[in-house]
Amino acid sequence: MLLWGGFYRSGVDALQFALRCPGGAMNPFVQLRLGQWELDRNNLDKAAEHLARADMPEGKEIFSRENPQVF
């Protein structure tokens, strides 16, 4: 999977940095994208962790805007 228009590594770096910012660890968007990245890398435990955190505050709605083939 190629995310962020070809800027895969820099996008992941930015999201990992965002985790350390105030509120970043509970930001559903950050958690969703990191979960997708971990899925792409076949790290299923880490992916489940991030995706569960994305689901907590936002609910299933956050997934409804995504390509179903990603999950």
DORODREN-22604 format. One line per 5 residues: number of its first residue (from 1); for each residue y, x, z of N, C-alpha, C, O. Coordinates in Angstrom, 2 decimals, padded with zeros to 5 digits, always signed. Layout:
! residues N
NUM> Y,X,Z,Y,X,Z,Y,X,Z,Y,X,Z  ...
END
This chain:
! residues 71
1> -001.17,+000.85,+000.00,+000.00,+000.00,+000.00,+001.24,+000.90,+000.00,+001.31,+001.88,+000.74  +002.18,+000.55,-000.82,+003.43,+001.31,-000.87,+004.54,+000.40,-000.38,+004.91,-000.56,-001.05  +005.07,+000.72,+000.78,+006.13,-000.09,+001.37,+007.49,+000.56,+001.16,+007.57,+001.76,+000.86  +008.51,-000.21,+001.30,+009.90,+000.27,+001.29,+010.29,+000.95,-000.01,+011.00,+001.95,+000.00  +009.85,+000.42,-001.13,+010.30,+000.89,-002.42,+010.05,+002.37,-002.68,+010.86,+003.02,-003.33
6> +008.94,+002.90,-002.21,+008.61,+004.29,-002.46,+009.05,+005.24,-001.36,+008.74,+006.43,-001.43  +009.75,+004.77,-000.38,+010.23,+005.61,+000.71,+009.33,+005.44,+001.93,+009.80,+005.19,+003.04  +008.05,+005.58,+001.71,+007.04,+005.29,+002.72,+007.23,+006.13,+003.97,+007.37,+005.58,+005.06  +007.22,+007.44,+003.85,+007.29,+008.32,+005.02,+008.61,+008.16,+005.77,+008.62,+008.07,+007.00  +009.72,+008.12,+005.06,+011.00,+007.99,+005.75,+011.12,+006.62,+006.41,+011.76,+006.49,+007.46
11> +010.52,+005.60,+005.82,+010.53,+004.28,+006.44,+009.75,+004.25,+007.74,+010.19,+003.67,+008.73  +008.59,+004.89,+007.72,+007.76,+004.97,+008.93,+008.48,+005.77,+010.01,+008.46,+005.39,+011.18  +009.10,+006.87,+009.61,+009.85,+007.68,+010.58,+010.97,+006.86,+011.22,+011.19,+006.94,+012.43  +011.66,+006.08,+010.42,+012.76,+005.25,+010.95,+012.23,+004.19,+011.91,+012.85,+003.93,+012.94  +011.09,+003.59,+011.59,+010.52,+002.58,+012.48,+010.04,+003.19,+013.79,+010.20,+002.59,+014.86
16> +009.46,+004.37,+013.72,+009.02,+005.03,+014.95,+010.22,+005.41,+015.81,+010.15,+005.36,+017.04  +011.31,+005.80,+015.18,+012.54,+006.08,+015.92,+013.08,+004.79,+016.56,+013.54,+004.80,+017.70  +013.00,+003.70,+015.80,+013.50,+002.41,+016.31,+012.74,+001.97,+017.56,+013.31,+001.29,+018.42  +011.48,+002.35,+017.68,+010.72,+002.00,+018.89,+011.37,+002.57,+020.15,+011.27,+001.98,+021.22  +012.02,+003.72,+020.00,+012.63,+004.39,+021.16,+014.05,+003.91,+021.46,+014.64,+004.30,+022.46
21> +014.58,+003.07,+020.60,+015.92,+002.52,+020.82,+015.84,+001.33,+021.78,+014.78,+000.73,+021.93  +016.95,+001.00,+022.44,+016.94,-000.17,+023.33,+016.47,-001.43,+022.60,+017.03,-001.80,+021.57  +015.47,-002.06,+023.13,+014.93,-003.27,+022.53,+013.98,-003.05,+021.37,+013.37,-004.00,+020.88  +013.84,-001.83,+020.94,+013.02,-001.53,+019.76,+011.55,-001.82,+019.96,+010.87,-002.28,+019.04  +011.06,-001.55,+021.15,+009.62,-001.75,+021.40,+009.23,-003.22,+021.34,+008.07,-003.54,+021.09
26> +010.16,-004.10,+021.56,+009.86,-005.54,+021.51,+010.44,-006.22,+020.27,+010.47,-007.45,+020.20  +010.90,-005.44,+019.32,+011.45,-006.00,+018.09,+010.30,-006.41,+017.17,+009.53,-005.55,+016.74  +010.17,-007.70,+016.84,+009.04,-008.17,+016.03,+008.98,-007.52,+014.65,+007.89,-007.22,+014.17  +010.13,-007.30,+014.02,+010.14,-006.68,+012.69,+009.58,-005.27,+012.74,+008.76,-004.89,+011.90  +010.01,-004.49,+013.72,+009.54,-003.11,+013.87,+008.03,-003.12,+014.11,+007.29,-002.35,+013.50
31> +007.58,-003.99,+015.00,+006.16,-004.06,+015.31,+005.33,-004.51,+014.09,+004.25,-003.98,+013.84  +005.84,-005.47,+013.35,+005.15,-005.95,+012.16,+004.96,-004.82,+011.15,+003.85,-004.59,+010.66  +006.04,-004.13,+010.85,+005.96,-003.06,+009.84,+005.07,-001.91,+010.30,+004.32,-001.34,+009.50  +005.13,-001.56,+011.56,+004.25,-000.50,+012.06,+002.79,-000.96,+012.04,+001.89,-000.17,+011.78  +002.57,-002.22,+012.33,+001.22,-002.77,+012.23,+000.67,-002.70,+010.81,-000.49,-002.38,+010.60
36> +001.52,-003.01,+009.84,+001.11,-002.91,+008.44,+000.80,-001.46,+008.07,-000.17,-001.19,+007.35  +001.60,-000.55,+008.56,+001.38,+000.86,+008.29,+000.04,+001.31,+008.86,-000.72,+002.02,+008.20  -000.24,+000.90,+010.08,-001.51,+001.27,+010.70,-002.69,+000.63,+009.96,-003.74,+001.25,+009.84  -002.53,-000.59,+009.48,-003.58,-001.21,+008.66,-003.84,-000.37,+007.41,-004.99,-000.14,+007.03  -002.76,+000.07,+006.78,-002.88,+000.88,+005.58,-003.63,+002.18,+005.86,-004.35,+002.68,+005.00
41> -003.45,+002.71,+007.04,-004.11,+003.96,+007.43,-005.50,+003.70,+008.02,-006.18,+004.64,+008.43  -005.91,+002.44,+008.08,-007.20,+002.02,+008.61,-007.35,+002.31,+010.11,-008.46,+002.51,+010.61  -006.23,+002.31,+010.82,-006.22,+002.43,+012.29,-006.17,+001.01,+012.85,-005.10,+000.52,+013.24  -007.31,+000.37,+012.89,-007.34,-001.05,+013.21,-006.92,-001.37,+014.64,-006.28,-002.39,+014.88  -007.28,-000.51,+015.58,-006.87,-000.76,+016.98,-005.36,-000.70,+017.13,-004.76,-001.57,+017.76
46> -004.75,+000.32,+016.54,-003.29,+000.46,+016.61,-002.61,-000.68,+015.84,-001.60,-001.21,+016.29  -003.17,-001.05,+014.70,-002.61,-002.14,+013.91,-002.63,-003.43,+014.72,-001.64,-004.16,+014.76  -003.74,-003.71,+015.37,-003.85,-004.93,+016.18,-002.84,-004.92,+017.32,-002.26,-005.95,+017.65  -002.62,-003.76,+017.90,-001.65,-003.62,+019.00,-000.24,-003.97,+018.52,+000.45,-004.77,+019.16  +000.17,-003.38,+017.41,+001.52,-003.63,+016.88,+001.66,-005.08,+016.41,+002.68,-005.72,+016.68
51> +000.65,-005.59,+015.73,+000.75,-006.95,+015.20,+000.76,-007.99,+016.32,+001.41,-009.02,+016.21  +000.04,-007.72,+017.39,+000.09,-008.62,+018.55,+001.48,-008.62,+019.17,+001.97,-009.66,+019.61  +002.12,-007.46,+019.21,+003.48,-007.39,+019.75,+004.48,-008.10,+018.84,+005.47,-008.66,+019.32  +004.23,-008.09,+017.54,+005.09,-008.82,+016.61,+004.94,-010.31,+016.80,+005.90,-011.07,+016.65  +003.74,-010.73,+017.13,+003.44,-012.16,+017.28,+004.00,-012.74,+018.57,+004.37,-013.91,+018.60
56> +004.08,-011.94,+019.62,+004.48,-012.46,+020.93,+005.83,-013.18,+020.93,+005.89,-014.37,+021.23  +006.92,-012.49,+020.59,+008.21,-013.17,+020.67,+008.48,-014.10,+019.49,+009.21,-015.08,+019.63  +007.92,-013.80,+018.35,+008.28,-014.50,+017.12,+007.29,-015.61,+016.76,+007.66,-016.58,+016.09  +006.08,-015.49,+017.20,+005.05,-016.46,+016.82,+004.56,-016.21,+015.40,+004.94,-015.23,+014.76  +003.74,-017.08,+014.93,+003.12,-016.93,+013.60,+004.14,-016.96,+012.47,+003.83,-016.54,+011.35
61> +005.32,-017.44,+012.75,+006.35,-017.55,+011.70,+006.66,-016.20,+011.06,+006.93,-016.13,+009.87  +006.62,-015.12,+011.85,+006.93,-013.81,+011.29,+005.94,-013.41,+010.20,+006.29,-012.68,+009.28  +004.71,-013.89,+010.31,+003.70,-013.57,+009.31,+003.79,-014.46,+008.08,+003.30,-014.09,+007.01  +004.41,-015.61,+008.21,+004.48,-016.56,+007.10,+005.33,-016.05,+005.94,+005.17,-016.51,+004.81  +006.20,-015.12,+006.20,+007.07,-014.58,+005.16,+006.45,-013.37,+004.45,+007.05,-012.81,+003.54
66> +005.25,-012.98,+004.88,+004.61,-011.79,+004.34,+003.57,-012.12,+003.30,+003.06,-013.24,+003.24  +003.26,-011.15,+002.48,+002.22,-011.28,+001.47,+000.88,-011.44,+002.19,+000.50,-010.55,+002.95  +000.16,-012.52,+001.97,-001.11,-012.73,+002.66,-002.16,-011.67,+002.33,-003.11,-011.50,+003.10  -002.02,-010.98,+001.23,-002.97,-009.93,+000.87,-002.85,-008.72,+001.76,-003.77,-007.90,+001.82  -001.74,-008.58,+002.45,-001.54,-007.45,+003.34,-002.45,-007.57,+004.56,-002.89,-006.56,+005.12
71> -002.73,-008.79,+004.97,-003.53,-009.02,+006.15,-004.88,-009.44,+005.71,-005.75,-009.70,+006.55
END
